[in-house]
Amino acid sequence: MAHRREAGRREDLIEAATAIVRDSGFGAASVKAVTARAGMSAGSLYSYTAGLDDLLAEVFRRIAGAEMAAVDQAVAAAEPADATGRLIAVIEMFATRALRGGRFAWALLVEPVGRAIDEERLIYRRGYAGILTEIVMHGVREGEFAPQDPRITAAGLVGAIGEALAGPLAPVTIDDDVPDAIVAAITALCLRAVGARSASDTTSRAGSADPRGE
């Protein structure tokens, strides 16, 4: 009984921290803010977790796991199911969710945080790189993509997509109201990067609409 009560309290803290991160980022999830939202005293956080870093790392793992599951499902359902179709599915799912997430996506992808979350973020990025490596490898093998080192390409794609959406150079803001054009532009960039046979057609379609709607 005591163990279930302790687990329940920890879940309350995780839910409170998750809500704060979604609204305002990891920086806003202080001990005081999290415990207040969970209806507990500040000291109680240390009774049910190993500390704030431990709690926020768990929040990141759960959020990242949900994002990764959405991408996995998109890849599995891709039509056509060739390498190009699967690559487009990854980019569209990831980019669309990031644009909808706004500040939350920034927190997940690039917000300056402590070591514990940085380590989780690296695991998260490696997961995407692994998915993309397999897709690029398949595309090269089947002649859909130009010959290349799939691992290097995958790492580059992860960086390019993240930078375009939430990095310090990103031209995208949470106020953008034309996400489809932005996703199309990022998709075209990635297809050109892998040397996809259909890259020219996709680039043409993506370039026909200005991401700013101007």
Secondary structure, 3 states (H helix, E strand, C coil): CHHHHHHHHHHHHHHHHHHHHHHHCHHHCCHHHHHHHHCCCHHHHHHHCCCHHHHHHHHHHHHHHHHHHHHHHHHHCCCCCCHHHHHHHHHHHHHHHHHHHCHHHHHHHCCCCCHHHHHHHHHHHHHHHHHHHHHHHHHHHCCCCCCCCHHHHHHHHHHHHHHHHHCCCCCCCCCCCCHHHHHHHHHHHHHHHHCCCCHHHHHHHHHCCCCCCC
